Amino acid sequence: MARLIEIRKLAAVDMVWLGTRIIVAEYACGVVLPLALGVLTLHHAWSDGQPFSLQRLLGWWLIGISANYVPLLLYAVSIARSGSVETEGAPELARASRYGVQQSMILVPLLVVVVALFQEHRKR
């Protein structure tokens, strides 16, 4: 079984590949846009008055996706500020396909958050 990618390295690989500005902007949009859409969706779902609906589920899913981008954004900003984009990301480019496949974990609400917290805890 393949080892799970490190979230910080995922951000670094993206930054080496596409550029720091683009990735920081992408991750910032990844936080703001799904959050806004999720809140808007939940607002409309609650006006329905139904205790459970797919619209509510979609709203919570979007908020969970937004939360997944928070650690990515924090790592990207940290890497950019430290000037270590090439140092951290370039060695991982050889395994870029692995990062591309596992990047789909962003679609599982809160998974990136949990993995990032676990990896940070393990480092200390």
C-alpha contacts under 8 A as a table, 3 or more apart, distances in Angstrom:
res1	aa1	res2	aa2	distance
4	L	102	Q	7.62
5	I	9	K	7.45
5	I	10	L	7.08
5	I	98	R	7.93
5	I	99	Y	6.67
5	I	102	Q	7.08
6	E	9	K	5.29
6	E	10	L	6.28
6	E	116	A	7.55
6	E	119	Q	7.27
7	I	10	L	4.99
7	I	11	A	6.51
7	I	71	P	7.84
7	I	72	L	6.89
7	I	112	V	7.31
7	I	115	V	7.51
7	I	116	A	5.90
8	R	11	A	5.28
8	R	12	A	6.34
8	R	72	L	7.02
8	R	75	Y	5.65
8	R	76	A	7.69
8	R	116	A	7.87
9	K	12	A	4.81
9	K	13	V	5.98
9	K	88	E	6.68
9	K	89	G	6.33
9	K	92	E	7.36
10	L	13	V	5.22
10	L	14	D	6.24
10	L	89	G	7.99
10	L	99	Y	6.40
10	L	103	Q	7.80
11	A	14	D	5.19
11	A	15	M	6.15
11	A	23	I	7.86
11	A	72	L	5.99
11	A	73	L	7.99
11	A	75	Y	6.53
11	A	76	A	5.67
11	A	89	G	7.96
12	A	15	M	5.01
12	A	16	V	6.22
12	A	76	A	6.88
12	A	79	I	7.10
12	A	85	V	5.78
12	A	86	E	7.82
12	A	88	E	5.91
12	A	89	G	4.38
13	V	16	V	5.19
13	V	17	W	6.07
13	V	88	E	7.67
13	V	89	G	4.38
13	V	90	A	6.77
13	V	92	E	6.38
13	V	93	L	6.30
13	V	96	A	7.25
14	D	17	W	5.11
14	D	18	L	5.84
14	D	19	G	7.28
14	D	23	I	6.63
14	D	89	G	7.69
15	M	18	L	5.43
15	M	19	G	4.62
15	M	20	T	4.73
15	M	22	I	7.74
15	M	23	I	5.80
15	M	76	A	7.56
15	M	85	V	6.61
15	M	89	G	7.24
16	V	19	G	5.57
16	V	20	T	7.17
16	V	85	V	6.28
16	V	86	E	6.28
16	V	89	G	5.75
16	V	90	A	6.47
18	L	22	I	6.52
18	L	23	I	6.80
19	G	22	I	5.59
19	G	23	I	6.33
20	T	23	I	5.34
20	T	24	V	6.07
20	T	76	A	7.65
20	T	80	A	6.72
20	T	85	V	7.83
21	R	24	V	5.28
21	R	25	A	6.07
22	I	25	A	5.17
22	I	26	E	5.97
23	I	26	E	4.83
23	I	27	Y	5.99
23	I	76	A	7.43
24	V	27	Y	5.22
24	V	28	A	6.04
24	V	73	L	6.32
24	V	76	A	6.09
24	V	77	V	6.83
25	A	28	A	5.06
25	A	29	C	6.09
26	E	29	C	5.14
26	E	30	G	5.98
27	Y	30	G	4.67
27	Y	31	V	6.31
27	Y	69	Y	5.83
27	Y	70	V	7.60
27	Y	72	L	6.57
27	Y	73	L	5.18
28	A	31	V	5.20
28	A	32	V	6.28
28	A	69	Y	7.58
28	A	73	L	6.28
29	C	32	V	5.09
29	C	33	L	5.52
30	G	33	L	5.94
30	G	34	P	6.40
30	G	65	I	7.90
30	G	66	S	5.93
30	G	69	Y	5.67
31	V	34	P	6.33
31	V	35	L	6.24
31	V	65	I	7.88
31	V	66	S	4.45
31	V	67	A	6.60
31	V	68	N	7.80
31	V	69	Y	5.36
31	V	70	V	6.16
32	V	35	L	5.24
32	V	36	A	6.07
32	V	66	S	6.92
33	L	36	A	5.19
33	L	37	L	6.07
33	L	66	S	7.61
34	P	37	L	4.98
34	P	38	G	5.71
34	P	62	L	5.17
34	P	63	I	6.15
34	P	65	I	6.75
34	P	66	S	5.30
35	L	38	G	5.03
35	L	39	V	6.08
35	L	62	L	6.33
35	L	63	I	4.96
35	L	65	I	7.97
35	L	66	S	5.38
36	A	39	V	5.22
36	A	40	L	6.08
37	L	40	L	5.05
37	L	41	T	5.97
37	L	59	G	7.32
37	L	62	L	7.06
38	G	41	T	5.02
38	G	42	L	6.09
38	G	58	L	7.19
38	G	59	G	4.08
38	G	60	W	6.31
38	G	61	W	7.44
38	G	62	L	4.89
38	G	63	I	5.31
39	V	42	L	5.10
39	V	43	H	6.04
39	V	59	G	6.41
39	V	63	I	7.36
40	L	43	H	5.04
40	L	44	H	6.34
40	L	59	G	7.66
41	T	44	H	5.27
41	T	45	A	6.05
41	T	55	Q	6.60
41	T	56	R	6.95
41	T	58	L	7.39
41	T	59	G	5.09
42	L	45	A	4.83
42	L	46	W	6.04
42	L	55	Q	7.09
42	L	56	R	5.43
42	L	59	G	5.10
42	L	60	W	7.40
43	H	46	W	5.40
43	H	47	S	6.56
44	H	47	S	5.22
44	H	48	D	6.86
45	A	48	D	5.36
45	A	49	G	7.43
45	A	50	Q	7.78
45	A	53	S	7.39
45	A	55	Q	5.76
45	A	56	R	5.57
46	W	49	G	5.56
46	W	50	Q	7.20
46	W	56	R	7.64
50	Q	53	S	6.58
52	F	56	R	6.81
52	F	57	L	7.93
53	S	56	R	5.34
53	S	57	L	6.51
54	L	57	L	4.90
54	L	58	L	6.03
55	Q	58	L	5.03
55	Q	59	G	6.21
56	R	59	G	4.99
56	R	60	W	6.28
57	L	60	W	5.27
57	L	61	W	6.07
58	L	61	W	4.98
58	L	62	L	6.14
59	G	62	L	5.22
59	G	63	I	6.37
60	W	63	I	5.07
60	W	64	G	6.18
61	W	64	G	5.01
61	W	65	I	6.22
61	W	109	P	6.04
62	L	65	I	5.00
62	L	66	S	6.19
62	L	109	P	7.79
63	I	66	S	4.97
63	I	67	A	6.28
63	I	109	P	7.74
64	G	67	A	5.03
64	G	68	N	6.42
64	G	108	V	7.62
64	G	109	P	4.12
64	G	110	L	5.32
65	I	68	N	5.10
65	I	69	Y	6.84
65	I	106	I	6.41
65	I	107	L	6.10
65	I	108	V	6.96
65	I	109	P	5.08
65	I	110	L	6.81
66	S	69	Y	5.42
66	S	70	V	6.99
67	A	70	V	5.35
67	A	71	P	7.84
67	A	109	P	7.48
67	A	110	L	6.18
67	A	113	V	6.88
68	N	71	P	6.54
68	N	72	L	7.25
68	N	106	I	6.00
68	N	109	P	6.73
68	N	110	L	5.49
68	N	111	L	6.84
68	N	112	V	5.03
68	N	113	V	5.43
69	Y	72	L	5.05
69	Y	73	L	5.99
69	Y	106	I	7.61
69	Y	112	V	7.75
70	V	73	L	5.14
70	V	74	L	6.15
70	V	113	V	7.66
71	P	74	L	4.98
71	P	75	Y	6.02
71	P	112	V	7.46
71	P	113	V	6.36
71	P	116	A	6.81
72	L	75	Y	5.18
72	L	76	A	6.06
73	L	76	A	5.04
73	L	77	V	6.13
74	L	77	V	5.27
74	L	78	S	6.11
75	Y	78	S	4.99
75	Y	79	I	5.98
76	A	79	I	5.14
76	A	80	A	6.00
77	V	80	A	5.09
77	V	81	R	6.03
78	S	81	R	5.22
78	S	82	S	6.16
79	I	82	S	5.22
79	I	83	G	6.11
79	I	84	S	5.59
79	I	85	V	5.87
80	A	83	G	5.14
80	A	84	S	6.69
80	A	85	V	6.32
81	R	84	S	7.97
83	G	86	E	7.98
84	S	87	T	5.04
84	S	88	E	5.90
85	V	88	E	5.51
85	V	89	G	5.67
85	V	90	A	7.68
86	E	89	G	5.23
86	E	90	A	5.13
87	T	90	A	6.13
87	T	91	P	7.26
88	E	91	P	6.71
88	E	92	E	7.49
89	G	92	E	5.42
89	G	93	L	6.65
90	A	93	L	5.36
91	P	94	A	6.73
92	E	95	R	5.46
92	E	96	A	6.48
93	L	96	A	4.77
94	A	97	S	7.95
95	R	98	R	5.47
95	R	99	Y	6.73
96	A	99	Y	5.02
96	A	100	G	6.16
97	S	100	G	4.94
97	S	101	V	6.34
98	R	101	V	5.36
98	R	102	Q	6.19
99	Y	102	Q	5.21
99	Y	103	Q	5.73
100	G	103	Q	5.22
100	G	104	S	7.48
101	V	104	S	6.12
102	Q	105	M	5.87
103	Q	106	I	6.06
104	S	107	L	5.78
104	S	108	V	7.87
105	M	108	V	5.41
105	M	111	L	6.68
105	M	112	V	6.80
106	I	109	P	7.02
106	I	111	L	7.01
106	I	112	V	6.20
108	V	111	L	5.65
108	V	112	V	7.89
109	P	112	V	7.75
110	L	113	V	5.09
110	L	114	V	6.21
111	L	114	V	5.18
111	L	115	V	6.09
112	V	115	V	5.10
112	V	116	A	5.88
113	V	116	A	5.20
113	V	117	L	6.13
114	V	117	L	5.19
114	V	118	F	6.11
115	V	118	F	5.04
115	V	119	Q	6.06
116	A	119	Q	5.09
116	A	120	E	6.08
117	L	120	E	5.14
117	L	121	H	6.04
118	F	121	H	5.09
118	F	122	R	6.09
119	Q	122	R	5.02
119	Q	123	K	6.25
120	E	123	K	5.15
120	E	124	R	6.66
121	H	124	R	5.44
